[in-house]
Amino acid sequence: MPNYYVNKNVQRNGDHEVHTPGCPFFPNPENLVFLGSYSSCHGGVRAARKYYRQVNGCFYCSRVCHTQ
């Protein structure tokens, strides 16, 4: 199961993005909160909502959970 992380830095639209290692847009370690290992990005997004209200999956590494 992949590990999921949420970016502490907010995007221009207010989202905190959920990423997996190996993503071309994986944030610097000091900007990450480890969320845990999940079978899909849905678990990572749920876990990220414990930290931030507005969360989205990364378009590149968590596309199934990415919304417009």
Summary of the structure (lengths in Angstrom):
residues: 68
radius of gyration: 10.2
end to end distance: 25.8
largest distance: 29.9
contacts: 210
relative contact order: 0.30
helix: 21%
strand: 26%
